Amino acid sequence: MNSETIKRQNASRLSNVNPILAEKCRAIIALAESEGFSLIVTCGFRSNKEQNRLYSIGRRGVPDEKKVTNARAGQSNHNHGTAVDFAFVVNGEISWNAKLYQNIGRWAKIVGLSWGGDWRDFKDYPHVEL
């Protein structure tokens, strides 16, 4: 995945969320870049159908499958365009290295967003919201 692909995906996914959130997410991306990191928006607005599909994961009886959300359709801030999920891009590939994701929390706080890593019951480290 190259920088142009990342820029296109970020622009596309941020175009469907609250404009204030989009502005703050662009600031997070800039902060990441200033520290030598590359972020890609993996999810912005999410339809109710997609939300219910994600809610079913970890509840389908598939062995060792973990839940990815506790929110049903309409309960997620993604359904209202007020949440975004990021991933780090390292050497052209998405990285889920947990050590990296503490940075998202730090940057979210700098720009005035809430971070899913601060949640008590369900830690969502890639997630930021208004």
HELIX and SHEET records of a PDB file:
HELIX    1   1 SER A    3  LEU A   14  1                                  12    
HELIX    2   2 PRO A   19  SER A   34  1                                  16    
HELIX    3   3 ASN A   48  SER A   56  1                                   9    
HELIX    4   4 ASN A   77  HIS A   80  5                                   4    
HELIX    5   5 ALA A   98  VAL A  111  1                                  14    
HELIX    6   6 GLY A  116  ASP A  118  5                                   3    
SHEET    1   A 3 LEU A  39  CYS A  43  0                                        
SHEET    2   A 3 ALA A  83  VAL A  90 -1                                        
SHEET    3   A 3 GLU A  93  SER A  95 -1                                        
SHEET    1   B 4 LEU A  39  CYS A  43  0                                        
SHEET    2   B 4 ALA A  83  VAL A  90 -1                                        
SHEET    3   B 4 HIS A 127  GLU A 129 -1                                        
SHEET    4   B 4 SER A 114  TRP A 115 -1                                        
END                                                                             
